[in-house]
Amino acid sequence: MAKHNESPWRNRIINHHQLGGIETSVLDNGAGRGVRIAWVNTGSGLRYKVVLDRSADIVDAFFNQYSLTFLSHGGITAPRPDSDHDLEWLWAFPCGLVTTCGLRHAGGPEKDEAETRGLHGKISNIPAMLESVIQPDHAADKLDMSITALMKESRLFGPNLELRRTITSRIGESWIKIADVVTNRGNSPAPHMMLYHCNFGWPLLDKGSQFCWKGRLVEVFRDTADRFAKGAWKIVPEAMNEHCGANEACAYFDVEADENDIVTAAIANPQLPLAVCIKYNKKQLPVLTNWQHWGPGEYVTGIEPGTNPPVGQKRAKELGKLIMLKPGQSRKYEITLSVCHDRACVEKLIKNEKNKEFRTQKSE
């Protein structure tokens, strides 16, 4: 980035919002009335909405004229802390760019001797305690901007988990970094699962868009149109009646990482051209789940890094994969979403994926 005396805006602007920045507000209509949000404008074409009252998740996201994500019919609603049973979570699921699942459970509804747990846990329905909003300072060439928020998934006598989240972007660049720290503030060990439900929609997602990553397909959870079985899952189809209602395809992968343990997974549309890349540390998030739902009007996919596949606490425990956080123990997670809008970049992502063989292997 150019120094201040070289910056093209030198002597031309006095307010950083002319370049970009963060604007907080409160929704005043519909099911989301009273919900706090923050619009982030990077000035690069990338802009997105952080919903502070929904675990500081990211819902709307655009690059120039293109939406990057899928929005459910209900959109943003007020948090539903009572939704942690059965499939009630779906009533308040906006989809959006990033929905957090956890902090103790990611997967379908289940029950054990301790409690009843609903789909994907409580965290996405917990409002944030806003700790800071840091604006860019163009005069000092400090172009990073960030939001830091704290969410508590807690009850008397435990479990008492907290999530401290910092979302960072930079003026003139098209990326979002989410840095999370989950800490057990209780006096007893607590189960922990974390899954980043990253959802994409039209026009990024369209017929001929492609999933781009290297790795091994481990297990298929559900495939009502046999797309994984037929090897057709890597190419996005037209909307299909076979995916009406709750029909879908879902599987998880063991994805290759680079020499620094960084995984790159992407969804690319060569026609626009446009792609979104997700980068994360495989040691932090060893599993990648891919959810595909091509129903008419509900045309969406999820690329979902996680500590576990979305199998729930009971199954994760049976597999010996359930994380137990000791009192005072923390785990850190970092995930970066970046927009690629150069044809050569998009073609490179797709080329890295072409002709790669994926073999299916059931988990032990």
N, C-alpha and C positions, 0 to 999 in steps of 0.2 A: 504494500500500500504506500502511496506517495506521502512524503513528509508534508507538513502543513504549508510550507512555502512553495510546494509544488502542486498542492491540491487544486483541482479545477474549480472548486467552489470558493477559493480564497478571495476575500473582498467582495463576494457576491451574495452570501447569505448570512443571516444572523440567528436563525432559528433552525435547529437540527431537524425538525419535522419536515423541512423542505427536502431533506434527503431521505428521511425515514425515522423510525422510532417506535415507541410503545405508547399506546393510548388505552387507558382503563375506562370502563363504563359498566353500566348495569342494564340488563335487558328489561323492557317495560311492558311486554305484551305476550300473550299466549302462555304455553306450559312452562316456558323458561322465565316468566316474569320474576324479577328480583335477583336473578343469577348474575354474579359478577363475572366479567370477561376482560380480556386484554387483547387488543388487536396489535399485532407486530408487523411492521412494514420494513423490509430490509432494503428497499430502494433498488433492488436488483430485478424486480418482477415477482419475487417471492413474498407473500404475505399470508398470515395465518392467525387464527383465533385461539387463544388459551382460555379455557373455561375454568376459572379459579374455583368455582363452587363445585366442580366435578373433578377433584383431585389434580387440578392444573393440567388436565388432559388437553390435547389439541384437537379441535373439531374441524371447522372450515379451514381449507388451505388452497391457495391459488398460485399459479405461476403465469404471469401476464393474464391472458384471457382464459386460461385453461384451469378448470378445477382439477385438483390432484386426487381428491378423495370422494367417497360415497357418503351421502347423508340420508339417514333413515327418514321415513315419512313423518315421524314425531319430532325429529330434530332435537334441539337442546331442551331438556326439561330440568326442573328443579331436582336436586339430589333426592334419592329415595333410599334412606338408610334402612328402611324396613324391607328392602327387596332381596335380602339374602336368604331366600328360600325358593325351592322349585325353579321355575324359569322366569320369575318376576323381573329379573335383571333386564330381560329383553324389552320390557315396557319403557325403560329409561335409557336404552342404548342408542346414542345418536350416530353410531359408527364413527365417522370422522377419522382424521389422520392417525391419531394415537389414543387408544383407550387402554388404561392400565388394568391388568387383572392380577389379583392377589389381595392382600399381602400374604395371606395364609392358604389360599385355595385358588387354583386355576383349573377349570374343568366343569363337568356337568354337576347337577344336584346330587348330593349324597348325604348319608346319615351314619353316624357311628355312636359309640357309647358317650362321647363327649358332647356332641352337638349335631344340629342339622345345618348343612351348608348349601347355599344356592349356587346357581351358575356363576362362575368366575369371581366369587368373593365380594367383599364390601368396598374395596378401596376406591373404585371409580364413582361411588356415591357419597364420598366424604369431602366436605368443603375444606379448602385450604386456609391456613393462617398465613397471610401474605407477609413475608419478611422484608423483601426489598424489590424495588423496580429501579434498575440502573439504566439510564438513558445514554446514548452515545454522546460524546463531546467532540463535535467536529472541529472546534477551535484548537483543541489539544491533540487532534488526530487519534483520539480514543474512540474507535468506531464499533467496538463490541457493545452489545446491549443485552440485558438479562433480567429474568424474573426468578426469584427464589421464594419457595413456598413450603410450608410444613403441613403434613396431614397425619392425624393420629387415629389409628385403628385400635381402640382401647375400650376396656371395661374394667370396673372394679374387680379386683382379684385376678386380673389378667384374662387373656393376653393383652399386652401393652406394646404394640409396635408403632413406630413412626417412620414416615417417609419424608425425607427432605429432598426437594427437587429444585434443580437450577436449569432453566432453559435459556440457552444463549444463541444469538445470531450476530451477524456483523453487517454493517452498512455496505452495500455494493456487492455482497456475496450471497449465494443461494443455498444456504445450509442451516440446519437446526440441530443443535446439540442438546441432548437431555442427559444430565448427570444426576443420578439418584443415589441416595444413601438410605438403606433400611436398617433400623436399629431396634433391638429389643430393650425397651426401657423397664420391663417387668423384672420380677425376682425369680421367675421360673423359665425353663426352656420353652420356646414357642416354635411351632411349625411355620415354615416359610416357603412360598412359591411365588414366582414373579413371571409375568408374561406381558409383552408389549404387543397389543392387538393393533397392528398398523394396517389401515384399511384404504383401499384404492378404488376409484370409480372413473366413470366416463368424464372427459374424453381421453385421459391418460390410458384408461382401460377400455379397449375396443377390440373388435374382431381383428386378429392378427397381432395384437400385443403379445409380448413374450416374457416368461419368467426366466431370470438369468442368475444362476448360481451353479457351483460345482459341488457334487457330493453324492451321498447314497440315500435313496429312499428307504426308510427303516420300516415304517408301518402305516397302513391305510386304516383310518378309523371308520370312514363312511364314504361311499362313492355310489350315489344313486343312479348315475349315468355311466358308470364303469370307465370314467375318463382316466384314472390312474391305471386301472387294469389294462386299458388299451394303449397306454403310453401317449395319450393325447393331451395330457394335462398341461404341457409346457406352452401350448399355444392357446390364447384366449379365443373362445368361440363366439358366435352370435348368441343372443339371449335364447334360452331353451326352455320349453315347457316341462321337461323332466326335472327342472329345478324350481318349479312353482312351490309355494308354501315353504315348509321346512326342509325340503330336499336339497342336497348339497354334496360336495366332495371335500374330504379333509384327510390330510396325511402329515407325517412329520419326517424330517430329514436330518442326517448327520452331514453337515455342510463343511467343506474344506476351508481351512483358514490359511493365511499367509504366514511368513516366518515370524511375524509379530503377534500371532494368534488372532488376527483381525479377519472376520468374515465379511464378505461383500455379497449382498443379495439385492436384486433389482427387479423392477417391472419396467419394461421398455416398449414404447410405441414407435416403430420405425416410420410410420406415416407422418407424424406431426413435425419433426421428430422430437420425442420427449421421453425422459426416464426419471425415475426416482430410485436412488441407491440407498440402501440401509447398511451401515457399517457398525459392527459391535465386536466385543472381545469374546471369543468362544469360551474362554475359561470362566467368564462371568455368566454367559448365556449359551450353554452347550447345545441347545435344541432349537431347530427352526420348524415351525408348523406352517402349513399352507392350507388356507381355507378358501374354497371356491364355491360361489353361489351365483349362478347365471340365470336366475329367474327373471322374467320380464318385469321391468321397473325396479327390481331389486337385484341389480347387476353389480356385484361387488366381489372383491377378493381380499383376503388377509394374509400378510406376510408377517409372521409372529415369532420373534426371538424370545426364548424363555429359559428359565432354569430347568423346566420339565416340559414335556408335552402336556396338553390340557387334559390330563387323566384324573385329576383330583388328588386329594391327600391320601385316600385309602390305597389307591393303586400305586402312587409314588412310594408309599411306605412299603408295600409288598415288594416292589422292585428294588428296595434299598436306596432309593433316590430322593427321599424326602429330607430336605434341609431342616435342621433344628438349630435355631439361634439361641445361644446361651445368654443369660442376663448380661446386658451391656455390650453384646457382640453386634457388629455391623457388617453389612455386605454392600459393596459399591457396584453400580452398573452405569455404563455409558453407552449411548446409542446416538448415532448421527444420521440424519436423513438429508440427502443433498440432491439437488435438481440438476439433471444433465439435459441441455437443450441444443447441443451441437450434434450434427448428423454423424460426424466421425466418432464422437463419444458413444452415441447410441449404438452404432454399428459394432463398435468394439465390445460393448457389453453383450450384444447378441452373439457375436462371433465366439466369445469365450464360452458360451453355452451350447452352441451348435454341435451336434454329433457326439455329445457326451452320453454315455450309457449309464442308466440308473437301474440298479438291481434291487429287488424287494427282498427284505429279510425281516421276519417277525422278531419282535423284541423278546428277550428271555423272560 
